C-alpha cells in the first residue's frame, strides 16, 4: 500500500535569496541531522545566461534502525539521488528525491519546493510531498514502514530549525541582504557574468519592513466557507495559531482530507477546526474520518443545520422551563455551559413540546458552542476547539427516568455523537444523587469512549474539595447556587403546567419532523434496481433542476424522455407530488419492454458520480411529456484494469457494499418564464450537466520516509 505525506505551507519571513544561501549551507553534510552522513555532487550544469542551475547529488543516510534489520538487509547506509533545480529568474527551487538503495523493493519519492510568497515577495514558502511504497522487505514490511514513518516525521520537524539555524549564522556574519538575480549584460557578443555576492552593500530589505501577509485563511468565516480552489492551502503558522500543535503526520491528514473535500465538494467546505475534530475522533485514520465526516455533512445539508442559529425561534415555553445557559469560561478559556438538569421537568417539556423541539435546542447549544470556541480562540490567542459543560443534578429523581424522556435523551446523545465529535472538552457532573448510576447505565453505552474519559462526577459536596471545581473554574465564575461568587442567569425551571401538554396524537403527528421537513430526500439504489423519479412536463422550455449528494457508493445518473406515460406504481408506493417513494424495493418506471430510441430517449449524456460528490444541474425541456431522472448502481468491476493503477480508489471502493448505493436528492421544475430568475437556473439556453465537483480523488491515509531535502 502506498503511504503518502503532504506538508502544510511553511512560511519564512525572509527573501528567497537569503533562504537559498541558508539552504546551501547544509551541504555536503549537516551536523544538525546526524543521520545525514554525507552528500556528493554527481553533476552540475546551468543554462547560458546562468538563470537556471541544476545540481544532482548522491546522499548517504544512516537510518536509525535495529542492527538486526540492517544485517538482514545487508546494508549499513542508504543512498538517495537528489536533483535540485534552482531558477534564479523565477525565484524557485524544486527538489526531487528518490531512493537508490532497495529501489526494486521500496520506492521512496519526494518533491519539495521553495517559492516566493504569493502576497509578499519578501517572504518564502516551502512545501513538501512524499510517498512510500514498500513492495517487499525480507518479511519485515511492517517494521520497515514504521521506522520510515518515524524517521521521516522527525526530519520534517527538524527541517525548519535547520533553516533558521543557518539564517542566524548568516546574520551573525553580517549577510543581511543578497540582491536578486539580474540578466547578464552582453559585451561585444560575449556574456559578462556576475557573481552573486554573499555580502552586500546594496540596500537590504529588513524583515521588519516587509508587509504583513495573511496568516493563512480566515478562521472567522461562517460555519461553511466558500472554498477558492485546491490551491487554497494551509500554512504551518496558521495551523499552530488556530488549530494547535499537530504532528507532521497529523498535519498531513488534515491537509489531504481538506484537499479531498475541495475537489469533491466544490463551492463550500467545512471549517478546518470542524475537519480536525472528525480526524481526532477517528485517531487520524483518514479513510474512517472521511466517511464519518461525509455522513455528517450530508446530515447537516439535509436538515439545514448551518442556518439553525439564524432561523430557529426558541418557543417561549422552552425559554421559561429549559434550565441551561452559557456562563463565561473555564480556566482553559473554554466556553462554559451550565445545565441544572435536576431542576428541569423533562417529562413536562417532552409532553408539551415534543422530542424534536428538544433536539433542536440541543443542536443550537452545540452550534453556539462552536461559535463561542472561535470567539475565545481570538480572545485568548490560542486554539480553543471544545467547550465545557457543568451539569447540576440536585433534584434528579425517578421522575427523570420516565421512559419517553429517557428515549428522547438517548436520541439526542446519538445525534450529537454522530455530528459533533470532539466538541466536549470536559463534563462536570455535580451533586449526583443515588439515582444517577441508573441514568448513567442507560446513556453511557451511547457515549464515545474518548468522551466518557472527560466526565468528572462529584457526589454531594465533593466538588468543593481538592480536585473539585476550583481546580478547573475560577471561583469568581462558579455559579452562586454551587457556593461560588457569580450570579448565573438560568431559568428556575419547575413543573411545566399540565394544561400545556399536547395530546399523544399531536406529538405522534410531529414525530420525526426533523427528518421529513427537509427539502432533501434519501434513496437507496440497489444492484439491478435503479431509483427513478417521474416528472411530468406540460410546457416545453420548462427547466428541470436537480441537486444530489452521493453519500455511499458510485452511481450513474441519466435523464430520459418518453411521450408514453409510465405505468403508475402502486398507490401506497407514491409519495407527495406523484414521485415514487422510498421503499425496500424501488419502483420501476421504465418498463422492461420499452426500447431505447423508440419508446423513450436519453436527453442528457450519462454522468458517473463517485462517493462523496455533490452534483447540481439543469435541463431545458424541448418537448412536453414524461421525464425520468434515474440513478443506477455503478460497479467498479468494469474499470478494474484501470483502477489497479489507482490503489487508493480500489481501497476506497472496498469499503462500500457491492450491492447498495445511497443518495440524498432534491429536484424542482421551473416554468419557462421564471427560470431566468432562479438561483438554480442555467446561465445560458444550452442544456447540460452543471457539476459542482470534479472527479473524486479518494486518497488513503499514508505517510512517507526520507530525510534528504527539508
Secondary structure, DSSP 4 states (H G I P E B T S, - for coil): -EEEEEPPBEEESS-HHHHHHHHHTT-S--TT-TTEEEEEEEEEEE-TTSSEEEEEEEEEE-----HHHHHHHT-S-EEEEEEEEEETTTTEEEEEEEE-TTTTTEEEEEEEEEEEETTEEEEEEEEEEEEEEE---TT-HHHHHHHHHHHHHHHHHHHHHHHHHHHHHHHHTT----PPP-PPEEETTEEEP-PPPSS--SPP--GGGSPPPP-SS-TTS-SEEE---TT---BHHHIIIII----HHHHHHHHHHHHHHHHHSTTEEE-HHHHHHHHHHTTT-HHHHHHHHHHHHHHHHHTTGGGHHHHPPPPHHHHHH--EEEEEE-TTS-EEEEE-GGGB-HHHHHHHH-HHHHHHHHHHHHHHHHHHHHHHHHHHTS----EEEEEE-TT--GGGG-HHHHHHHHHHHHHHHHH-TT-EEEEEEEEE-TTHHHHHHHHGGGS-HHHHTTEEEEETTGGGSTTSGGGTS-TTTSBGGGT-SB-------BPPPGGGPPPHHHHHHHTTHHHHSSS-EEEEEETTB-EEEEEEE-STT-EEEEEEEEEES-EEEEEEEESSPPPP--GGGB-GGGPBP--SS----S-TT--BTTTBEE-S--EEE-TT-EEEEEEE-SS-EEEEEEEEE--GGGGHHHHTT-HHHHHHHHTS-TTEEEEEEEEEEE-TTTGGGSTTS-SSS--EEE-SS-S------------S--
